[in-house]
Every structure is written in C-alpha cells, then in structure tokens.
Amino acid sequence: MKIVSIRHKGLARFVEKGDASKLDRRLVAKLQVQITFLTGMSHSDEFRDLAFWKAHQLSDDRWSFHVTANFRLTFAVDDAAQEIRILDLEDYH
C-alpha cells in the first residue's frame, strides 16, 4: 500500500527521505519494520490480528500499532484505493 499522508513531521521526514534525525533513536528500528510492513501489505486484514504490535482499531476508524509503552503508530487504511492515510506517531501519555 502507498502512504499518501503523514501528520507527524519527523515521521514524514523519515518515510520520505530516510532522515530519522527528528525521531527518538529508540523508536527508529521498530518504526522502520512497521512502515515496511504497512507498505508491503495488500489488504488491512493482514494486520488485524497481529498480537505482537497490539493492533487495534480506534474509535475514529483509524488503527494503532504499539511502538513503545508511550508511543503508537496510528493510521487509516483505504483498502479500495490501496492507501495508508493520516499516518502519525502519537504519544499516548
């Protein structure tokens, strides 16, 4: 799937340019794996039961992956358009 919009400026810089300078170094490796997974999937069913990232749907139809105790990677999926939208790195605490 293609990522079409990113809210977090540091995450956008990382995804678009490979520049992780605006992200916490402790998050970068896991974010890289999660983003690679998202861009490689063909349907949202592929992540719905991922226990190791604690994937769950939020009340506004976006989804969340656990990154650390405080941070979540959140996003919306449009299966018909094959797009990831509103990709964000959120501090839950």
trRosetta pair geometry for C-beta under 8 A, 3 or more apart (Angstrom, degrees):
i j d omega theta_ij theta_ji phi_ij phi_ji
1 38 6.3 -69 60 160 112 70
1 39 6.0 -122 64 -130 62 36
1 41 5.9 -14 -4 72 106 78
1 42 7.2 162 -47 -111 82 25
1 77 7.2 -38 -155 -140 169 92
1 82 5.0 -155 -120 176 75 68
1 83 6.0 168 -176 -101 101 11
1 84 5.2 104 122 -29 123 91
2 39 7.2 48 -101 -135 30 85
2 82 6.4 63 12 121 87 88
2 83 5.5 -33 69 -111 83 69
2 84 7.0 -155 95 22 34 80
3 6 6.5 33 161 -57 120 101
3 15 6.1 -67 86 177 158 147
3 35 7.6 -19 -51 -155 146 97
3 38 7.1 62 -69 117 104 122
3 39 6.4 -56 -24 -86 98 99
3 83 7.6 118 -113 -165 18 69
3 84 4.6 -31 -103 69 66 112
3 87 5.6 -12 -150 -19 116 145
4 83 4.9 -6 -7 -160 125 120
4 84 6.9 160 13 70 73 53
4 85 5.6 -23 62 -94 102 76
5 85 5.0 28 41 -151 107 70
5 86 5.7 8 94 -59 112 41
5 87 6.9 162 94 17 54 79
6 11 5.6 -146 -177 103 123 101
6 12 4.0 160 95 -87 132 88
6 15 6.0 176 -73 37 158 144
6 16 7.8 -139 25 -32 148 106
6 87 4.6 -31 -109 69 75 102
6 88 7.2 154 -164 -75 59 51
7 11 7.7 28 67 56 59 126
7 12 7.9 -164 65 -46 18 111
7 86 6.1 24 -33 -160 111 63
7 87 6.9 -167 12 82 77 46
7 88 4.1 -3 48 -94 121 103
8 11 3.8 59 86 16 113 116
8 12 6.5 178 88 -17 56 83
8 87 7.6 -83 26 118 94 74
8 88 5.1 121 -24 -148 99 60
8 89 4.4 -8 -30 30 172 89
8 90 7.8 -138 -63 -57 125 54
9 12 5.5 -51 -146 33 32 114
9 13 6.5 34 155 -20 64 103
9 22 6.7 -67 108 140 86 157
10 13 5.7 -51 -150 34 33 113
10 14 6.5 34 150 -19 63 106
10 20 8.0 54 174 -157 95 44
10 21 7.9 -129 -143 81 96 53
10 22 3.2 -143 -118 114 99 108
10 23 4.8 151 152 -62 123 72
10 89 7.2 -60 73 43 101 140
11 14 5.5 -54 -149 36 34 114
11 15 6.2 28 156 -15 68 107
11 23 6.9 88 -76 -83 58 118
11 31 7.3 -129 -125 -166 95 142
11 87 6.6 -143 133 126 135 102
11 88 7.1 153 43 -143 157 29
11 89 4.7 161 -57 -12 134 116
12 15 6.0 -56 -142 40 29 106
12 16 5.8 9 167 -2 66 118
13 16 6.4 -63 -130 49 21 99
13 17 5.5 -36 -173 38 61 115
13 19 4.8 -60 154 75 101 106
13 20 7.9 165 105 -85 98 23
13 21 7.5 -64 125 47 139 83
13 22 5.5 75 49 27 144 128
14 17 7.4 -63 -102 58 9 72
14 18 6.9 26 -163 -135 47 15
14 19 6.2 -113 -89 73 46 50
14 20 5.0 55 -111 -93 106 64
14 22 7.5 -128 -41 56 94 91
14 23 5.8 19 -59 -22 139 137
14 28 7.4 -151 -137 -128 139 88
14 31 6.9 18 132 122 155 137
15 35 6.1 -147 -105 -155 98 149
15 87 7.4 69 -48 102 162 151
19 22 7.3 49 124 7 97 92
20 23 4.9 -65 -168 43 77 114
20 25 7.3 93 137 -106 122 59
20 28 4.7 37 -155 -117 148 129
23 27 5.6 -110 167 71 110 115
23 28 5.6 125 103 -77 130 87
23 31 7.0 -85 -171 23 156 161
23 89 7.5 48 -122 56 105 177
24 27 4.7 76 73 2 94 109
24 28 7.6 -152 91 -31 51 80
24 71 7.9 -159 39 -43 135 155
25 28 5.8 -36 -153 -2 40 120
26 68 7.0 45 124 -75 113 146
27 30 6.1 -78 -165 51 50 102
27 31 5.3 45 148 -25 87 117
27 67 5.7 26 -141 163 100 129
27 68 6.5 -89 -95 -21 89 119
27 71 6.1 -24 -109 77 131 162
27 89 7.4 77 164 -152 153 138
28 31 5.8 -61 -142 39 26 111
28 32 6.2 30 160 -25 64 105
29 32 5.8 -53 -152 29 28 113
29 33 6.8 25 153 -15 62 104
30 33 5.8 -54 -152 35 36 110
30 34 6.3 31 153 -16 68 108
30 67 5.5 139 109 -152 132 77
30 68 7.6 146 50 -52 157 78
31 34 5.7 -58 -144 41 33 109
31 35 5.9 29 160 -17 69 109
31 67 6.4 16 -70 -130 80 126
31 73 6.6 148 -121 -77 81 131
31 89 7.3 -17 -111 -96 131 126
32 35 6.0 -57 -142 40 26 107
32 36 6.2 28 157 -20 62 110
33 36 5.8 -57 -147 37 27 112
33 37 6.4 31 153 -21 63 106
34 37 5.6 -52 -150 34 31 114
34 38 6.4 30 153 -19 65 105
34 53 6.7 125 -107 -125 110 143
34 65 5.4 156 -143 113 137 161
34 67 7.2 -77 -14 -96 156 89
34 73 5.4 139 131 34 153 165
35 38 5.6 -51 -145 36 34 111
35 39 6.3 25 159 -11 66 107
35 73 7.8 -133 -62 -153 77 152
35 87 8.0 64 -113 -160 97 145
36 39 6.2 -60 -144 42 27 103
36 40 6.1 18 159 -14 63 118
37 40 5.9 -72 -147 43 25 106
37 41 6.4 30 160 -35 65 104
37 47 7.1 104 142 -86 121 116
38 41 6.2 -50 -147 17 28 111
38 47 7.6 -1 -94 -50 71 150
38 75 7.0 47 -136 59 148 170
38 84 5.5 47 164 -78 122 155
38 87 7.9 124 130 -107 165 125
39 84 7.4 -81 -80 2 61 137
41 44 7.5 90 131 -87 138 30
41 46 4.3 -161 -141 59 122 150
41 47 6.6 -60 -85 -30 165 101
42 46 7.2 100 43 -31 62 137
42 82 7.3 -32 -152 -125 57 106
43 46 5.9 122 73 -17 68 96
43 79 5.6 37 -138 -136 73 114
44 47 6.5 -64 -167 40 56 94
44 48 6.5 72 143 -50 79 99
44 63 7.6 178 -154 -39 116 152
44 77 4.3 125 -84 116 123 160
44 79 5.5 -90 -3 -72 102 108
45 48 5.6 -42 -144 4 40 122
47 50 5.0 -35 -160 -9 64 125
47 53 7.4 -40 -162 65 104 135
47 55 5.0 174 153 -114 92 163
47 63 7.3 91 103 162 127 155
47 65 7.6 -59 -178 -82 134 110
48 55 6.3 -145 -138 114 20 133
49 55 7.4 -23 11 62 6 122
50 53 4.8 8 124 37 123 101
50 54 7.8 -54 104 4 82 16
50 55 4.5 72 54 -4 97 124
50 65 7.7 -7 88 -119 134 98
51 54 7.1 21 -172 -78 39 47
53 65 4.3 -25 166 -153 121 95
53 66 5.5 178 -176 41 51 79
54 64 7.7 -31 109 110 88 93
54 65 7.1 123 65 -155 69 43
54 66 4.0 48 42 -16 117 125
55 63 6.3 -1 -165 -179 90 114
55 64 7.1 161 -144 80 45 52
55 65 5.7 -13 -92 -95 75 71
56 63 7.1 166 87 -153 28 71
56 64 5.7 -17 62 56 75 99
57 61 6.9 -21 -170 -136 108 34
57 62 7.5 150 -158 86 62 34
57 63 5.6 -45 -103 -100 56 71
57 64 7.8 158 -109 13 11 82
58 61 7.2 -42 73 34 76 15
58 62 4.7 -5 44 68 122 82
58 63 6.7 -163 1 -92 87 17
58 64 5.7 90 -49 -27 104 109
58 74 6.7 17 -21 -142 145 119
61 76 6.5 46 113 -126 88 102
62 74 5.2 45 145 175 130 101
62 75 6.1 168 -163 88 96 20
62 76 4.7 -70 -106 -71 77 76
62 86 6.3 -85 -108 94 126 129
63 74 6.8 170 84 -151 43 60
63 75 5.8 -23 57 66 88 73
63 76 7.3 140 9 -99 79 32
63 77 6.5 16 1 -12 127 108
64 72 4.7 -12 -162 179 106 131
64 73 7.1 141 -157 74 52 48
64 74 5.0 -19 -98 -98 75 82
65 72 6.5 150 70 -164 45 73
65 73 4.4 -11 56 58 104 101
65 74 7.8 -165 21 -73 66 38
66 72 6.2 -42 -104 -109 38 80
67 71 4.2 -46 69 102 121 100
67 72 6.0 -179 6 -104 94 22
67 73 5.5 101 -53 -24 114 90
67 89 7.3 4 -10 -141 162 94
68 71 4.8 46 39 35 91 95
69 93 7.8 4 127 -16 84 139
70 91 5.5 -4 156 -151 103 77
70 92 5.9 -168 -169 46 49 81
70 93 4.7 -80 -130 22 94 114
71 89 6.1 -4 -167 -177 114 90
71 90 6.9 151 -151 79 62 42
71 91 5.9 -35 -94 -99 72 56
71 92 7.0 -179 -95 2 17 88
72 89 7.6 165 82 -154 41 47
72 90 5.1 -19 62 62 90 94
72 92 5.6 64 -7 -43 112 116
73 87 7.3 -14 -175 -164 91 84
73 88 7.4 157 -158 81 47 45
73 89 6.0 -23 -102 -100 64 67
73 90 8.0 160 -95 19 16 77
74 86 7.4 -42 119 125 90 95
74 87 7.5 158 87 -152 50 37
74 88 4.8 -17 62 62 94 97
74 89 7.9 170 20 -88 76 18
74 90 5.5 15 0 1 122 124
75 84 5.2 -15 -179 -170 135 100
75 85 6.9 134 -171 68 79 39
75 86 6.1 154 -141 84 48 71
75 87 4.6 4 -100 -100 106 63
75 88 7.0 173 -71 19 59 68
76 84 7.3 140 74 -165 50 51
76 85 4.5 -31 70 70 103 93
76 86 4.8 48 8 40 105 113
77 83 7.5 160 -156 88 46 52
77 84 6.1 -23 -102 -107 66 63
77 85 7.6 -180 -80 23 18 80
78 81 4.3 6 120 40 122 106
78 82 7.4 -39 95 21 80 17
78 83 4.5 5 53 57 109 95
78 84 8.0 -156 23 -73 76 20
78 85 6.2 47 -13 -9 108 118
79 82 7.1 21 -170 -77 33 46
84 87 5.7 44 139 -61 111 109
